Amino acid sequence: MTGDRRPTHGNPRPTRHVVVMGVSGVGKTTVARGIRELTGLTFAEADEFHSESNVARMRSGVPLDDEARWPWLRDLAAWMSARNTEGVSTVLACSALKRSYRDLLRQGPPDLDFVHLDGPAEVIRERLSQRAGHYMPASLLDSQVAALEPLGSDESGVVLDLSLPPDQLVTAAVTRLGLRTDTAAGGR
């Protein structure tokens, strides 16, 4: 992979689009924000795109089914596509647990890379038990782990060990994806 992409869909500048993925509690938001800081890519938190009914459902401990996820995923793909049209690169923190979800996200921007933060469920469960102020209860971790489909060999992305410190995860993601670490990357 290289840090340079050719302009697509009539964009005057090449863009890059990255989804930091994994189950709840792996550090998606922290790593995605770190990538934003190093590269200038525009950051979005997928949780902020959920409908009120989805948030209420998760808050009550009920996992989302595919029917509840499809509109949310379409909104995320549309957001990335709109930024791509503007010539703006993005980094999104999003669970993207299933291949079909990632396929839908890929319908947004023409080139999409994934950073899968992966590791032992026990480590994640411990992190979730210490997290305050988030609507996703630790009780839903098992349903997310069961739903998780690792990146396929034909999917563009990298898998990183979530036990690494956040700054190392950010550096590894930026390096392995070949992202530029300046605003020339098209992020601003």
N, C-alpha and C positions, 0 to 999 in steps of 0.2 A: 504494500500500500504506500501511496505517496501523499504528501500534504497538499499537493496541487491537484485540482480537478478542473476539467475544462468547463467553461460556461455551459449551462444547460437551460433548455426551455427559453431561449432568448435572453437569458440574464447577461448583463454586461460583465459580471464578476463570477468567478467560480465560487461555489458554496460548499460547505461541509455540514452534515447533519449527523448527530450522534445521539443515541438513546442509551442511557445508563440504566441497566435492567437488573432484575432479581426480585426475590421475595421481600416482603416488608421487613425492615430492620437491618438490611445489609449495608446501608450507607449510600444509597443511590443519590439522595439530595446533596449530601456532603461532597461526594465525588463529582457530581455534575456541576455544582457551584465552583469547585476547585478547577475544573476544566475551563469553566467560564473565566475565572480569574487569570489563568495562564494564557488563554487563547483569544479572549474577547468574544467568543461565541455567545449568542443571546440565549439565556437560560429560561426554562419554564419547568414548573413542577406539575406533573400530570395530575396529581391529586386535586389541584385547584380547578381542573376541568370537569370533575365529577358533578353530577346533578345532586341536588339536595336529597332526593330519594335514595340515591346510591350511598351517600354519606350516612344517612340515617340507618340504612340497612346494615352497613358495615359496623357502625357504632353499636348497634344492637347485637352484634356477634354473628350476623348472617352473611355468609360469603356471597359475592356477586356471581350470578350465572352469566353465560355468554350473552344472553339477550340484554342484560343490563350493561354489559361492557361495550357492545358494538357501537352505540351512539357516541360514547366517550372516546373510543379509539378513532372513530371517524373524525371527531372534533380535533383530536391531536394530530392526525394526518393532515387535516385541512390547515391547522395552524402552521405546521412545518412547511407545507406547500406554499402558503401565503408568504412566509418569510423567504423561501427560496425564490419566489417571483420578485421579491424586493431586493434580491441579491444579498440576503442576510443569512449567515450560518447560525445553526442552533445546536444546543445541547439540552436534552430533555431527560428528566428523572421519571422513569415509568417502569412499572413491573414487567410488562411485555412477556408474561409467563409462557404463553403458548405460541407455537409456530404460526398458527392462524392469526393471532393478534399482531405478530411482527409482520406477517404478510400484508395485513391491512395498513399498518403504519407505513410500510414501503410503498403504498399507493399514494403517499403524500409527496415528499421530495424524491427526485430521481435517484439519488445515491444516499443510502442510509447505513451507518455503521452502528454496531451494538457493542457495549461494554457490559459483560455479564459478571456481576459481583457474586461469587459463589463461595460456599463454605459450609461447615457443619451446622446442622439445625440447632444443636445445643448452644453454640455461640450466638446464633441469631436470637434464640429464645431468651437468653440472658440479656441481650441488648434491648429487646422489646420490653422486658420486665422493668427496665430502668428508664424507659422513655416516657415522658410526661407530655400531655397536651395533644396527643395524636388520636384520631378517631379509630384507627385500626388496632383492635385488641390483639394481644398475643395469642388468644384462643383461635384466631384464624390462620395462624402460621401453618398448621398441619394441612389445611386445605390448599394453601398456596404451594407448599412443597409438593403435594400430590399433583397439582396442576402444572408445575414447572416442566417445560420441555427445553432441554439444553439447546444451545445454538447448533444448527446443523452445519455440516462441513461446507455446504454451499451458501451459508449466510456470512456476510461480511461483519467481522467483529473479533473481539478478544474476550477471553475468560480470565478473570483476575481473582486471586485468593483474598477474600474479604478480611482475613486476619491481619493483613498488612496495614500499617498506619495509613490514615487517609492521604497524607502528602505523597507517600510512595505509590498509592493506588492512582492518584491523579497523574503523577509523573509517568507511571507505566502506561496509562491509557493514552496520554498525549503522545508519548514516544512510539508506542506500538501502532497507533493509528496514523502516525506521521502528520499530526496536526501542527500547524505553525503556532509559535508562542508569541505572536505579535498581532496587532490589529490588522495587518495586511491579510490575515486569514479570512477577511470578509465578515467578521463578527459584529462590527459596529457600524 
